[in-house]
Amino acid sequence: MKIDILTIFPEICRGPLSESIMGRAQEAGAVEIVVHDLRDWTTDRHRRVDDEPFGGGPGMVMKVEPFFAAVEELRAEHTKVVLLTPQGTCFDQAMARGFSQEQHLILLCGHYEGVDHRVVEALVDVELSIGDYVLTNGAIAATVVVDAIVRLIPGVLGDDQSVEEESFSDSRLIEGPHYTRPREFRGMEVPEVLLSGHHAKIVEWRRQRAEERTRKNRPDLLG
Ligand code: ADE
């Protein structure tokens, strides 16, 4: 898989995407991630990427030309173009799974008050938001989306079981609690059942805790 990110703040994406599992996924050749500076597709002396909104109003709007020049240069036959914007569809695990099967993604990061709408109409396949809050720009959102997608590419996480069992993978429950050594810390004991070696009881205990935790933290998932 290949992922191109277009942003005016490439360094925001580069650090997180070169560490740990994301770094290793690229070294192993499971994914090629290229973070581009959108200003490389400007043609004026000031490398301008924004301008005042027609009709007035606060803030600046990102210009249409650099996005068109960049996408036209980078896209291939099977490319999905995604715009990160707080006005997009809310990103979730099912979407991450779908994107992890694509050959090529181009992620466009917005900034300022928004992006000239001709970009959305003519270039973008999907507008994505990572949640109902507003970030200063789309680069952090793109990084989040890439992380969620890349870890689902087969082979990237050594243990495919952990992907299948984790929260949001299929059921309506989030994951229950986990414990590791020591068995006792400041008087807090690891639940006895987890030390029992009784597999069926452990599975049932985990299901109950998952249900409790979902009811407390995410009642919306229970409908
Ligand atoms: N840009 C600014 N806020 C955003 C959000 N919540 N999701 C995606 N892109 C954004």
Residues whose N, C-alpha, C, O or C-beta is under 5 A from the ligand:
A	BS01	ADE	L84 T85 P86 L128 S129 I130 G131 Y133 V134 L135 T136 N137 G138 A141
